[in-house]
Amino acid sequence: QTPEVLTGVEALARGNDHICALMASGGVRCWGDNAHGQLGDGTTEERLTPPASDVLTGVQALADGWHHNCALTTSGGVRCWGDNSEGQLGDGTMEDRSSPPVSDVLTGARAMAAGVAHTCALMQGGGVRCWGGNSFGELGDGTMEGRSTPPTDDVLTDVQAIAAGARHVCALMASGGVRCWGSNQSGQLG
């Protein structure tokens, strides 16, 4: 029987070569590859086992991209760390961040999704806002230009859930329909 590596976990989120656990207490703990600071412990040293302490608290959900993570705080704020080569952290820079920020890059969110180099938030009112890399139109704004901060306008409304793939996003509409945008190299837009 495989031993437990961590207890008291509420949910898991998986990146490319790292994993983050949302603890029942609302804390976040990550382990695995850390080349871009995606573990949030202030270093770029890989960690082979879960840490004993949280890198962030007051979290209700996680979304892990390829080499970045985003946390949805209990107040509806979004905080991201790790790889920021295409602005996917939303902090207005292209610099990696090895620790979670102390302030939100967006407020009023209720869910998140993250791809290779983009991040999307489902807002409380049912709108979707995306930022980061946009080489395949994954931001849904009708352009192929990336952005390093969350937009102030929704690209789609009346959404009840979102999911992100490597370079695409799909939204479950309140009507029960699904709409997708971004890369369609394997027919993933349906």
Backbone bond lengths (Angstrom), bond angles and torsions (degrees), N, CA, C in turn:
res aa  C-N    CA-C-N  psi(-1)  N-CA   C-N-CA  omega(-1)  CA-C   N-CA-C  phi
1 Q - - - 1.446 - - 1.526 109.34 -
2 T 1.319 116.85 135.86 1.456 122.85 -179.80 1.528 110.14 -76.12
3 P 1.332 117.92 130.00 1.474 119.39 -179.95 1.524 111.49 -74.26
4 E 1.324 115.67 153.72 1.460 120.84 175.66 1.527 109.41 -73.28
5 V 1.330 116.18 136.40 1.460 119.38 178.21 1.527 111.70 -95.36
6 L 1.331 116.30 -16.21 1.458 121.25 -179.17 1.519 108.41 -159.16
7 T 1.319 117.82 142.52 1.466 121.83 177.50 1.524 109.02 -122.01
8 G 1.316 116.53 166.21 1.459 121.67 179.26 1.512 112.78 76.45
9 V 1.342 117.26 28.43 1.463 122.59 -176.72 1.519 110.82 -95.02
10 E 1.320 115.68 135.32 1.472 122.72 178.40 1.528 111.43 -94.04
11 A 1.346 117.30 -40.32 1.467 121.58 -177.54 1.522 109.54 -157.57
12 L 1.327 116.03 161.20 1.459 122.70 177.81 1.523 110.06 -124.04
13 A 1.317 116.25 149.57 1.460 122.36 173.31 1.526 106.97 -134.23
14 R 1.341 116.74 138.49 1.458 121.25 -173.60 1.516 111.01 -117.26
15 G 1.328 115.74 130.15 1.448 121.80 170.83 1.513 109.40 -97.87
16 N 1.325 117.91 -160.26 1.461 120.41 179.67 1.523 111.47 -65.48
17 D 1.323 117.27 -58.81 1.460 121.82 -179.06 1.522 111.82 -127.39
18 H 1.306 116.79 29.29 1.464 120.58 177.22 1.521 109.22 -146.70
19 I 1.310 115.10 163.73 1.457 120.45 178.56 1.526 108.62 -138.80
20 C 1.310 116.15 146.21 1.464 121.32 176.37 1.520 109.19 -123.79
21 A 1.310 114.68 142.19 1.458 121.68 177.81 1.519 109.06 -111.82
22 L 1.317 115.80 132.82 1.459 122.29 169.77 1.519 106.16 -93.25
23 M 1.296 116.52 113.73 1.452 121.85 -177.79 1.529 110.11 -76.17
24 A 1.310 116.48 155.31 1.471 121.02 178.22 1.527 110.78 -59.45
25 S 1.328 116.97 -24.76 1.465 122.13 179.12 1.529 112.87 -78.67
26 G 1.354 117.76 -7.62 1.458 121.20 -176.79 1.512 113.39 93.54
27 G 1.328 117.26 6.55 1.456 121.53 177.31 1.521 111.77 -88.55
28 V 1.330 116.47 163.26 1.465 122.78 179.06 1.525 109.24 -121.57
29 R 1.343 115.94 134.12 1.463 122.49 176.19 1.526 108.43 -136.03
30 C 1.336 116.80 130.18 1.465 121.80 -176.45 1.524 111.05 -126.70
31 W 1.348 116.09 151.21 1.455 121.09 176.50 1.527 110.03 -150.62
32 G 1.354 114.87 161.80 1.455 121.83 -177.40 1.521 110.61 116.91
33 D 1.339 116.28 -148.06 1.459 121.87 179.62 1.522 109.84 -63.65
34 N 1.332 115.44 144.69 1.462 119.84 -176.43 1.526 111.32 -141.24
35 A 1.329 117.18 26.71 1.465 121.32 -175.24 1.522 113.26 -59.55
36 H 1.324 117.47 -26.54 1.464 121.81 -179.18 1.530 112.42 -110.82
37 G 1.320 116.81 9.90 1.460 120.17 -178.36 1.506 113.80 81.69
38 Q 1.343 117.31 16.86 1.461 120.73 -174.41 1.520 114.79 -68.73
39 L 1.328 117.85 -10.39 1.461 118.87 176.35 1.526 111.55 -81.50
40 G 1.324 117.01 -15.98 1.455 121.12 174.17 1.512 115.24 76.87
41 D 1.339 117.54 12.58 1.466 120.12 -176.39 1.526 113.50 -94.44
42 G 1.333 117.09 11.63 1.455 120.76 177.85 1.514 114.27 84.93
43 T 1.352 117.24 2.65 1.466 121.43 -179.31 1.528 109.41 -125.74
44 T 1.323 114.85 -179.45 1.465 121.43 170.29 1.528 109.42 -122.45
45 E 1.321 116.18 23.81 1.464 122.54 178.27 1.522 109.64 -88.35
46 E 1.341 116.71 131.46 1.458 118.80 178.41 1.518 110.16 -67.23
47 R 1.325 115.11 152.35 1.463 121.48 -178.86 1.521 107.31 -125.30
48 L 1.341 116.28 122.93 1.458 121.16 -175.88 1.520 113.66 -87.60
49 T 1.321 117.27 -11.92 1.467 121.81 179.03 1.527 109.23 -135.63
50 P 1.328 117.75 157.54 1.466 119.78 177.50 1.520 111.22 -61.91
51 P 1.336 117.22 142.03 1.465 119.54 177.67 1.525 111.40 -72.86
52 A 1.317 115.32 163.40 1.464 120.73 -179.57 1.521 112.45 -87.20
53 S 1.351 117.09 -10.99 1.464 119.37 -178.38 1.527 110.52 -131.18
54 D 1.321 114.74 159.76 1.471 122.47 -177.76 1.526 110.72 -80.68
55 V 1.348 116.37 146.14 1.463 120.51 173.32 1.528 110.84 -93.16
56 L 1.331 116.42 -14.34 1.462 122.47 179.11 1.513 107.58 -157.36
57 T 1.331 117.03 145.83 1.464 121.34 177.81 1.521 109.38 -125.52
58 G 1.326 116.56 171.25 1.461 121.21 179.40 1.515 112.81 72.99
59 V 1.335 116.77 34.21 1.463 122.44 -175.29 1.530 110.12 -107.63
60 Q 1.349 115.95 141.17 1.463 120.03 177.17 1.522 113.45 -111.63
61 A 1.335 118.73 -18.44 1.469 121.30 179.38 1.525 109.62 -158.36
62 L 1.341 115.19 156.20 1.459 122.24 178.73 1.520 110.58 -126.79
63 A 1.320 115.92 150.48 1.462 122.45 170.30 1.522 106.92 -137.40
64 D 1.326 116.80 121.28 1.464 121.25 179.39 1.514 109.23 -105.64
65 G 1.346 115.56 127.99 1.447 121.03 172.16 1.517 108.99 -91.11
66 W 1.316 116.79 -161.97 1.459 121.32 -178.30 1.524 111.03 -60.30
67 H 1.344 116.77 -54.24 1.458 122.12 178.69 1.529 111.15 -133.21
68 H 1.324 117.97 25.26 1.466 120.69 176.59 1.527 109.36 -140.78
69 N 1.323 114.66 161.45 1.462 121.71 179.69 1.510 109.19 -131.83
70 C 1.314 115.07 149.76 1.457 120.23 172.13 1.518 108.87 -132.33
71 A 1.312 115.23 141.81 1.455 121.78 178.56 1.515 109.12 -116.54
72 L 1.320 115.73 136.91 1.460 122.78 172.53 1.521 106.29 -97.27
73 T 1.320 116.96 114.71 1.461 120.50 -177.46 1.522 110.23 -76.52
74 T 1.314 115.82 165.42 1.468 120.14 -179.34 1.520 111.85 -64.66
75 S 1.330 117.55 -18.49 1.463 120.72 178.18 1.529 112.42 -92.58
76 G 1.355 117.84 2.75 1.457 120.88 179.36 1.514 114.29 89.71
77 G 1.328 117.12 13.37 1.454 121.13 177.34 1.519 111.81 -88.38
78 V 1.328 116.51 156.00 1.456 122.32 178.12 1.523 108.89 -115.46
79 R 1.345 116.20 129.56 1.463 123.01 177.50 1.526 108.35 -133.31
80 C 1.327 116.74 128.59 1.461 121.54 -175.56 1.520 111.39 -126.72
81 W 1.347 115.89 152.17 1.465 121.67 178.09 1.524 109.50 -150.70
82 G 1.354 115.14 163.23 1.459 121.69 -179.45 1.518 110.94 110.56
83 D 1.333 116.27 -142.63 1.468 123.04 -178.43 1.524 110.20 -64.08
84 N 1.324 115.24 133.27 1.466 120.50 -179.34 1.529 110.51 -134.26
85 S 1.335 116.77 27.40 1.456 121.66 -174.42 1.523 113.55 -62.47
86 E 1.340 117.24 -21.44 1.464 120.64 178.93 1.527 112.31 -123.18
87 G 1.334 116.43 17.63 1.463 120.70 177.62 1.508 114.31 81.69
88 Q 1.338 118.37 16.24 1.463 121.79 -175.24 1.522 114.72 -68.71
89 L 1.341 117.84 -11.90 1.462 119.48 176.89 1.523 111.99 -82.02
90 G 1.332 116.48 -17.96 1.464 120.24 175.57 1.507 115.31 78.17
91 D 1.335 117.85 12.98 1.468 120.22 -175.93 1.526 113.69 -95.17
92 G 1.348 117.42 10.14 1.455 121.08 177.14 1.515 114.41 84.07
93 T 1.346 117.37 3.15 1.463 121.36 179.31 1.528 109.65 -121.96
94 M 1.310 115.48 179.78 1.467 122.61 172.30 1.526 108.82 -122.14
95 E 1.322 116.75 26.13 1.458 122.41 -178.38 1.525 110.47 -101.30
96 D 1.346 115.49 134.04 1.459 120.29 176.79 1.528 109.77 -59.62
97 R 1.321 115.12 151.79 1.464 121.56 178.75 1.526 107.24 -128.09
98 S 1.348 117.51 120.48 1.458 120.82 -176.54 1.527 113.69 -94.34
99 S 1.329 116.95 4.47 1.461 122.17 175.47 1.522 108.34 -139.36
100 P 1.329 117.65 148.68 1.463 118.69 175.10 1.525 110.53 -61.63
101 P 1.323 117.81 141.80 1.465 119.56 178.78 1.525 110.84 -69.60
102 V 1.322 116.18 161.32 1.461 120.60 -179.65 1.522 112.17 -89.44
103 S 1.337 117.52 -8.87 1.463 120.12 177.82 1.529 109.89 -130.81
104 D 1.319 115.19 158.48 1.456 122.44 -177.24 1.526 111.21 -77.44
105 V 1.352 116.66 144.30 1.464 120.47 172.17 1.519 110.35 -90.00
106 L 1.339 116.51 -14.08 1.458 122.86 179.56 1.515 107.68 -155.89
107 T 1.321 116.75 144.16 1.462 121.03 175.76 1.528 109.07 -124.15
108 G 1.307 116.39 161.77 1.463 121.02 177.85 1.516 113.87 85.80
109 A 1.343 117.70 18.91 1.463 121.52 -179.93 1.528 110.36 -91.17
110 R 1.332 115.61 155.71 1.462 120.05 174.71 1.520 113.23 -124.49
111 A 1.342 117.60 -12.71 1.460 122.36 176.28 1.524 108.44 -160.14
112 M 1.340 115.77 163.98 1.467 120.98 -179.72 1.516 109.74 -142.02
113 A 1.328 114.63 161.83 1.462 122.28 172.28 1.520 107.03 -148.44
114 A 1.335 116.88 147.55 1.464 120.60 -177.99 1.522 110.01 -137.75
115 G 1.340 115.71 140.36 1.460 121.88 176.81 1.512 109.72 -111.85
116 V 1.334 116.24 -155.44 1.459 120.44 -179.41 1.518 110.91 -57.01
117 A 1.313 117.26 -51.87 1.469 120.79 -175.96 1.515 111.77 -141.94
118 H 1.321 117.75 28.48 1.454 120.98 175.40 1.524 109.48 -138.86
119 T 1.318 114.69 156.66 1.457 122.31 179.85 1.515 108.10 -134.17
120 C 1.324 117.01 139.87 1.467 121.90 177.23 1.522 109.40 -127.82
121 A 1.315 115.17 146.68 1.454 121.21 175.95 1.522 109.25 -122.71
122 L 1.305 116.07 136.82 1.466 122.74 170.58 1.517 105.78 -93.70
123 M 1.319 115.99 118.13 1.455 121.00 -175.37 1.533 111.04 -81.41
124 Q 1.320 115.74 161.01 1.472 121.17 -179.85 1.529 112.12 -54.03
125 G 1.325 117.77 -35.84 1.457 121.92 -178.38 1.514 114.94 -83.02
126 G 1.356 117.86 2.21 1.455 120.92 178.17 1.513 114.48 94.93
127 G 1.323 118.09 6.42 1.456 121.36 177.22 1.521 111.61 -88.68
128 V 1.333 116.50 159.83 1.462 122.31 178.54 1.520 109.31 -118.56
129 R 1.322 116.56 134.59 1.465 123.84 177.20 1.519 108.54 -132.56
130 C 1.351 116.60 130.77 1.467 121.69 -177.43 1.516 110.93 -128.42
131 W 1.338 116.12 151.39 1.464 121.94 178.27 1.532 109.19 -149.22
132 G 1.347 114.78 164.23 1.457 121.35 -178.80 1.517 110.98 111.53
133 G 1.336 116.88 -146.77 1.457 122.21 -179.07 1.518 111.76 -67.67
134 N 1.332 115.45 145.95 1.459 120.29 -175.38 1.529 111.62 -141.99
135 S 1.323 117.27 28.52 1.461 121.69 -176.94 1.522 112.93 -61.18
136 F 1.318 117.56 -24.79 1.462 121.91 -178.72 1.529 112.05 -116.59
137 G 1.337 116.85 13.69 1.458 120.12 -179.20 1.513 113.64 79.34
138 E 1.348 116.84 21.09 1.460 120.07 -175.92 1.530 114.61 -68.95
139 L 1.329 117.57 -11.71 1.471 119.35 176.84 1.522 111.57 -82.79
140 G 1.332 117.16 -15.71 1.464 120.49 175.44 1.504 114.96 73.49
141 D 1.335 117.71 15.57 1.461 120.46 -176.23 1.525 113.50 -97.76
142 G 1.339 117.01 9.67 1.453 120.69 178.02 1.516 114.50 83.04
143 T 1.338 117.38 4.89 1.464 121.36 179.17 1.526 108.91 -123.10
144 M 1.302 115.64 178.17 1.464 122.33 172.58 1.525 109.39 -117.96
145 E 1.319 116.91 19.13 1.459 121.82 -179.39 1.524 110.43 -98.21
146 G 1.339 115.56 129.05 1.451 120.43 178.67 1.518 111.47 -72.46
147 R 1.313 114.12 166.59 1.467 119.72 176.89 1.519 108.59 -144.47
148 S 1.336 115.89 141.90 1.464 120.98 -175.30 1.525 113.24 -101.76
149 T 1.329 117.10 8.86 1.471 121.39 174.24 1.523 108.58 -137.40
150 P 1.317 117.70 151.01 1.462 119.68 176.28 1.534 110.76 -62.86
151 P 1.332 117.68 140.52 1.462 119.63 177.11 1.526 110.78 -71.77
152 T 1.304 115.65 163.45 1.473 119.75 177.45 1.522 111.74 -94.23
153 D 1.330 116.63 -10.23 1.476 121.16 179.50 1.520 110.33 -113.99
154 D 1.319 115.92 149.65 1.458 122.24 177.42 1.526 110.25 -79.32
155 V 1.343 117.05 144.36 1.464 120.66 174.78 1.526 110.58 -91.14
156 L 1.314 116.98 -14.63 1.457 123.05 179.24 1.517 107.42 -156.71
157 T 1.325 117.08 146.81 1.470 121.09 179.48 1.526 109.67 -125.68
158 D 1.309 115.84 173.48 1.470 123.53 -178.46 1.528 112.59 60.73
159 V 1.333 115.79 41.14 1.465 122.41 -178.84 1.521 109.09 -103.74
160 Q 1.336 115.95 142.15 1.468 118.32 177.52 1.522 113.33 -112.10
161 A 1.347 118.77 -17.08 1.463 121.35 176.21 1.525 109.03 -158.15
162 I 1.351 116.49 154.06 1.463 121.58 176.97 1.528 110.06 -133.42
163 A 1.330 114.94 153.49 1.457 122.02 175.35 1.520 107.44 -143.49
164 A 1.328 116.39 141.33 1.462 120.69 179.76 1.516 109.96 -118.47
165 G 1.342 114.95 138.30 1.453 121.34 169.79 1.510 108.01 -100.39
166 A 1.310 116.68 -166.00 1.461 121.19 -178.09 1.522 111.57 -54.08
167 R 1.330 117.47 -52.31 1.469 122.25 -177.31 1.522 111.53 -136.20
168 H 1.327 117.56 30.55 1.463 120.48 176.61 1.527 109.67 -148.65
169 V 1.332 114.90 167.74 1.462 122.20 -179.04 1.528 108.10 -137.81
170 C 1.315 116.65 142.62 1.463 121.33 172.36 1.521 108.91 -125.89
171 A 1.323 115.08 144.83 1.464 121.73 -179.66 1.519 109.35 -122.75
172 L 1.318 116.00 134.02 1.454 122.02 171.86 1.519 106.94 -91.27
173 M 1.322 115.36 115.67 1.456 120.67 -176.57 1.527 110.50 -77.21
174 A 1.319 116.45 157.20 1.463 121.12 177.65 1.521 110.96 -59.89
175 S 1.335 117.38 -26.33 1.466 122.42 179.44 1.517 112.75 -76.98
176 G 1.362 117.20 -9.46 1.453 121.41 -177.95 1.512 113.37 99.48
177 G 1.316 118.08 -6.73 1.458 122.12 177.87 1.516 111.30 -82.00
178 V 1.327 116.51 166.28 1.462 122.54 178.87 1.520 108.91 -123.12
179 R 1.326 116.78 135.65 1.467 123.58 175.34 1.523 108.42 -126.96
180 C 1.341 116.60 135.47 1.464 121.68 -177.84 1.519 110.77 -130.04
181 W 1.347 116.04 152.17 1.452 121.57 177.29 1.520 109.73 -149.38
182 G 1.339 115.36 160.85 1.456 121.90 -179.81 1.511 111.30 111.95
183 S 1.324 116.83 -149.47 1.460 121.66 -177.52 1.525 111.62 -64.15
184 N 1.331 115.09 138.16 1.459 121.23 179.44 1.529 109.81 -128.35
185 Q 1.334 117.26 28.55 1.457 122.39 -175.77 1.516 113.73 -62.64
186 S 1.315 117.81 -24.59 1.472 121.49 178.57 1.514 110.90 -118.87
187 G 1.332 117.64 17.36 1.457 121.15 -179.82 1.512 113.76 76.72
188 Q 1.348 117.34 19.64 1.459 120.49 -174.20 1.533 113.62 -71.03
189 L 1.316 118.78 -11.06 1.461 120.21 177.79 1.526 112.25 -83.95
190 G 1.319 116.26 -8.12 1.463 120.69 174.57 1.502 113.94 77.53
